[in-house]
Amino acid sequence: MKTTYTFIGLALILVVASCGGGDKTAELEKLKTQQAELAKKIAELEGQLPADTTKKVRRKEVAVTAVAPRKFDHFVQTQGMLESEDNIMVSAKSMGVVTQVVVKEGQRVTKGQVLAVIDNAITVRGMEEVKAGLELANTVFERQKNLWEQKIGTEVQYLQAKNNKESLEKRLATLNEQLEMSRIKSPIAGTVDEVNVKVGENAAPGAPAFRVINTDQLKVKAKVSEAYVTTIKQGNKVLVSFPDLDKTIEAKVTFVGRNIDALSRSFPVEVQLPSLPDLRPNMTAIVRVIFRTDAQALCVPINVVQDVNGQKIVYVAEDDNANTVARKRVVEVDGVFDNLAQIKAGLKAGDRVITFGYQGLNDGELVKI
């Protein structure tokens, strides 16, 4: 408008300047009248033009996602440790010097297979003596038995021969057991994971000699806060993640402890896992026990939920006549799972939640989708 008036003024000056003589005052008044009429017409025309042609409104570009019902899992997360059902430290049953180690680390062994041998020379010599005496005792017993059946000899002689034979048999059995105790055997089928003895070293009962592991049966043990003592049950679905392997396994709770630890205020849970080549005992696992599933939950990405003055808010896009505006909604979050937040209140199905460009928005601000 101001520019238009400037052009009109310049035109009047040029017209006045061109009038070399005559009544300049009358001519000036005439031009001022024309200027007023032109200004009035310009104002009328500007008022008839659409508002957008005279004033451009800035609209923030956003992206939206329509809220739709979906399945949502509620869970409790804790840290656990992977264990093998058969992870056994094997020790000797008798004391002595190791004379032979017959397995190596990493070797597969069967149940009862000999792992090492302890010096048993004295036991072997004792068995040879008993076997020689037992051979004679058997001969004497057979002869006394034949005589007794023929009513020859006394019953005492027969019973003495029988007792001597049976005593030597028991003695030989005892020596056989002692000989077996001099052999360190694997109690399970599995893999030798540690060898802690060498030839010439002393072995003793209770001292770890070998570690044998069978990874066919694995489990994760974890502890859960007592706040979930009535929520977590045997059979609950579990997602077990191994951060070092970038792997997640779906399983079920196989055991729920009934005792609450007095210090940690938690109770134990166990989860059976299948045998996989990459799994190793004592691995750290992230355990998420799912205790409730909502089939028709309203969910939004967790990052769009903002905390403002103690309230959880999201922005939705709404149509306002010919414009699209951002509206603030105060929501109530009921749970978070896989970067999604379940909205318990504040949204309804079909709402267009702003998922991009929501930072710095104000309630009622014009947006462009």
PyMOL commands that set and color helices and strands:
alter all, ss='L'
color gray80, all
select helices_A, chain A and resi 2-18+24-48+51-53+121-149+155-181+226-228+302-304
alter helices_A, ss='H'
color red, helices_A
select strands_A, chain A and resi 60-61+63-66+69-91+96-101+108-109+114-118+183-185+190-195+202-203+208-225+237-242+247-256+266-273+284-301+306-308+311-320+323-337+340-345+352-356+367-368
alter strands_A, ss='S'
color yellow, strands_A
deselect
rebuild
show_as cartoon
